[in-house]
Amino acid sequence: MLEWIGVMNTTVLTAGTAPNVTSRIVALVSASVFDAVNGIDPRYRPLLVKPNAPHGASQRAAAIQAAYVMLLHVYPLQSGTLATQRNASLTALASTEKAQSIDAGVAWGKLLRMPFGPHGSATGSRRRRLRSLECLASSEHRVPGLLAPHAAG
């Protein structure tokens, strides 16, 4: 998963995402990955998605797919780069995990586009807070030039 923290960092920097929005992106990706992994081996109370992963699903594949899906949702213009990185990560897993386990993990991870996937359970004020986070993370709400140096004037 450390690899995908790096992918997330590169993605937000490439897009020039403002720091206050970057923190929200990190929260969305982290929550999605948490529920993906926890949904396979439930040890903690889920954030939004009830554990319901296919039997034998790969936690690593689910985490990769959940991070990929969330980043793709927020940064669709980086789809080519994100897909290449996702494919490379899943290919590397094939040397240590069975294809059926990887496929099941990917299938589970696809369902977890936070905040609301088909198995989502957010209601009430939690749903409003998550919609607000997702809205702030979208490209149309970024603050242009916040990270760019100002021209000398």
MILO-72126 format. One record per residue (C-alpha): residue number from 1; x, y, z. Coordinates in Angstrom, 2 decimals, always signed. Example, Ala and Ser with C-alpha at 12.3 -4.5 7.8 and 13.67 -1.06 7.14 Angstrom:
> 1|+12.30|-4.50|+7.80
> 2|+13.67|-1.06|+7.14
end
This chain:
> 1|+0.00|+0.00|+0.00
> 2|+2.96|+2.33|+0.44
> 3|+3.32|+2.29|-3.32
> 4|-0.19|+3.71|-3.70
> 5|+0.44|+6.43|-1.14
> 6|+3.23|+7.48|-3.50
> 7|+0.87|+7.26|-6.47
> 8|-1.64|+9.41|-4.62
> 9|+1.04|+11.99|-3.76
> 10|+2.25|+12.14|-7.36
> 11|-1.32|+12.42|-8.63
> 12|-2.25|+15.38|-6.42
> 13|+1.05|+17.14|-7.14
> 14|+0.71|+16.61|-10.90
> 15|-2.77|+18.14|-10.77
> 16|-1.55|+21.09|-8.71
> 17|-4.14|+20.36|-6.04
> 18|-4.32|+22.90|-3.24
> 19|-3.10|+21.66|+0.17
> 20|-6.50|+22.02|+1.83
> 21|-8.07|+19.90|-0.90
> 22|-5.18|+17.41|-0.87
> 23|-5.99|+16.56|+2.74
> 24|-9.52|+15.69|+1.68
> 25|-8.26|+13.52|-1.18
> 26|-6.02|+11.67|+1.27
> 27|-9.01|+11.13|+3.57
> 28|-11.22|+9.82|+0.75
> 29|-8.56|+7.44|-0.60
> 30|-7.62|+6.26|+2.90
> 31|-11.24|+5.59|+3.84
> 32|-11.82|+3.68|+0.62
> 33|-8.70|+1.55|+1.12
> 34|-9.57|+0.92|+4.78
> 35|-13.05|-0.34|+3.96
> 36|-11.68|-2.44|+1.08
> 37|-9.18|-4.24|+3.33
> 38|-11.47|-4.39|+6.36
> 39|-14.27|-5.75|+4.18
> 40|-12.21|-8.86|+3.47
> 41|-11.04|-9.52|+7.02
> 42|-13.33|-7.45|+9.29
> 43|-11.40|-6.54|+12.42
> 44|-12.73|-3.03|+12.90
> 45|-16.03|-1.24|+12.55
> 46|-16.33|-0.18|+8.89
> 47|-16.36|+3.49|+8.02
> 48|-19.10|+3.30|+5.40
> 49|-19.17|-0.06|+3.65
> 50|-20.38|-3.21|+5.33
> 51|-17.91|-6.10|+5.02
> 52|-19.18|-8.28|+2.18
> 53|-16.14|-9.17|+0.08
> 54|-15.96|-12.37|-1.95
> 55|-14.37|-15.31|-0.13
> 56|-10.63|-15.53|-0.72
> 57|-10.30|-11.99|-2.08
> 58|-6.84|-10.46|-1.99
> 59|-6.57|-7.56|+0.46
> 60|-3.71|-6.08|-1.52
> 61|-5.62|-6.20|-4.80
> 62|-8.68|-4.68|-3.14
> 63|-6.57|-1.87|-1.68
> 64|-4.93|-1.14|-5.03
> 65|-8.26|-1.13|-6.83
> 66|-9.99|+1.03|-4.18
> 67|-7.20|+3.64|-4.32
> 68|-7.21|+3.55|-8.13
> 69|-10.99|+3.96|-8.39
> 70|-11.07|+6.90|-5.99
> 71|-8.13|+8.67|-7.64
> 72|-9.63|+8.06|-11.08
> 73|-12.94|+9.52|-9.91
> 74|-11.27|+12.70|-8.68
> 75|-8.58|+12.96|-11.39
> 76|-10.07|+11.59|-14.63
> 77|-7.51|+13.47|-16.75
> 78|-4.79|+11.24|-15.26
> 79|-6.59|+8.02|-16.22
> 80|-3.78|+6.75|-18.46
> 81|-1.08|+7.11|-15.83
> 82|-3.29|+5.72|-13.07
> 83|-4.30|+2.70|-15.17
> 84|-0.67|+1.95|-16.01
> 85|+0.29|+2.10|-12.33
> 86|-2.68|-0.04|-11.29
> 87|-1.87|-2.67|-13.90
> 88|+1.79|-2.76|-12.84
> 89|+0.81|-3.16|-9.18
> 90|-1.60|-5.99|-9.95
> 91|+0.94|-7.71|-12.20
> 92|+3.49|-7.62|-9.37
> 93|+0.93|-9.30|-7.08
> 94|+0.64|-12.21|-9.51
> 95|+4.03|-13.48|-8.38
> 96|+2.81|-14.00|-4.80
> 97|-0.97|-14.41|-5.00
> 98|-3.38|-16.56|-7.00
> 99|-5.15|-15.00|-9.97
> 100|-8.56|-15.92|-8.56
> 101|-7.75|-14.12|-5.30
> 102|-6.51|-11.05|-7.17
> 103|-9.61|-10.99|-9.38
> 104|-11.89|-11.23|-6.33
> 105|-9.98|-8.42|-4.62
> 106|-10.23|-6.21|-7.70
> 107|-13.97|-6.91|-7.98
> 108|-14.46|-5.92|-4.34
> 109|-12.28|-2.82|-4.71
> 110|-14.34|-1.66|-7.71
> 111|-17.43|-1.52|-5.52
> 112|-15.86|+0.84|-3.02
> 113|-15.78|+4.16|-4.79
> 114|-16.28|+6.27|-1.73
> 115|-18.36|+7.64|-0.38
> 116|-21.21|+5.63|-1.91
> 117|-20.71|+2.29|-3.61
> 118|-23.40|-0.32|-4.15
> 119|-22.70|-1.63|-0.65
> 120|-22.45|+1.80|+0.98
> 121|-24.37|+2.45|+4.15
> 122|-23.88|+6.14|+4.83
> 123|-26.96|+7.97|+6.01
> 124|-27.98|+11.37|+7.33
> 125|-25.33|+13.83|+8.44
> 126|-22.51|+11.40|+7.58
> 127|-23.74|+11.32|+3.97
> 128|-23.85|+15.13|+3.83
> 129|-20.31|+15.42|+5.23
> 130|-18.97|+12.93|+2.71
> 131|-20.73|+14.63|-0.19
> 132|-19.14|+17.86|+0.95
> 133|-15.69|+16.25|+0.99
> 134|-16.22|+14.72|-2.43
> 135|-17.42|+18.05|-3.81
> 136|-14.36|+19.87|-2.47
> 137|-12.14|+17.21|-3.99
> 138|-13.61|+17.54|-7.46
> 139|-11.65|+19.39|-10.13
> 140|-14.26|+22.13|-10.50
> 141|-13.68|+23.26|-6.90
> 142|-9.88|+23.48|-6.93
> 143|-8.27|+26.81|-6.21
> 144|-6.15|+27.55|-9.29
> 145|-2.65|+28.82|-8.72
> 146|-2.65|+28.24|-4.97
> 147|+0.57|+26.22|-5.23
> 148|+2.04|+28.15|-8.15
> 149|+4.40|+31.06|-7.53
> 150|+2.98|+34.48|-8.32
> 151|+4.47|+36.35|-11.27
> 152|+6.77|+39.19|-10.37
> 153|+4.91|+42.32|-10.91
end
